[in-house]
């Protein structure tokens, strides 16, 4: 699949974003989501076929999109973007024109282990895609309040903490999401990329 966005980050490398291929990327994505560290992603018990099915369904939607993010060609993250007004998070805060919702699942650390600044640089590439590549004005994230690492990571990335909310349960023929207590956070384009044209 063709890249949707590319950004070179000095001292880090090139971050690219492309649509997720539900079948072609299933092996990589399934390996990530089944790990204990991905418990808050909510897919640890799914088979590879079920993961494929979830993302094949998402690929039919106009409001929710899944992407594979690579760093210098290597898979680095799963990025989901969505229209907050078409999502349960839209029931929990006043959605503004230009808002975009984002969910991020990072790949596990490689053989070299954790590297200082690696995640921050990768998130910079992903936020550039959402705010500059898609021309949006503000990102909203909704990590589970128990996922303190994610909450703190977004704060360090420059997101402004928002309220703690309860995302309602979703029960549809193709989707079931349990109720979730989340900590909203927001990142304005002007704060993240003050001199960057759209």
Secondary structure, 3 states (H helix, E strand, C coil): CCEEEEEEECCCEEEEEEECCCCCCHHHHHHHHCCHHHHHHCCCCCCHHHHHHHHHHHCCCCCEEEEEEEECCEEEEEEEEECHHHCHHHHCCCCCCCEEEEEEEECCCCCCCCCCCHHHHHHHHHHHHHHHHCCCCEEEEEEECCCHHHHHHHHHCCCEEEEEEEECCEECCCCEECCEEEEEEEEEHHHHCCCCCC
